[in-house]
Amino acid sequence: MPHHVGATIAALTDGLGADAVMEAVGTPETFELAVDLMRAGGHVRRSADHYRAHRLLELPRN
């Protein structure tokens, strides 16, 4: 994760992460970044299709 993005989100949310993250690029890397930036119980909204195979993320149930 780019350090400045994670650090900025952490600073703005007192370390909790974002309530919601919009992912509009469509790559596995940007989807993973979106998941990393959200808080526990947060939401990721995708508006792009992932165009290549990628590993599945195991997300805990809330």
Beta strands, then each sheet from edge to edge (+ up, - down):
strand 1: 18-23
strand 2: 38-46
sheet 1: 1+ 2+
end
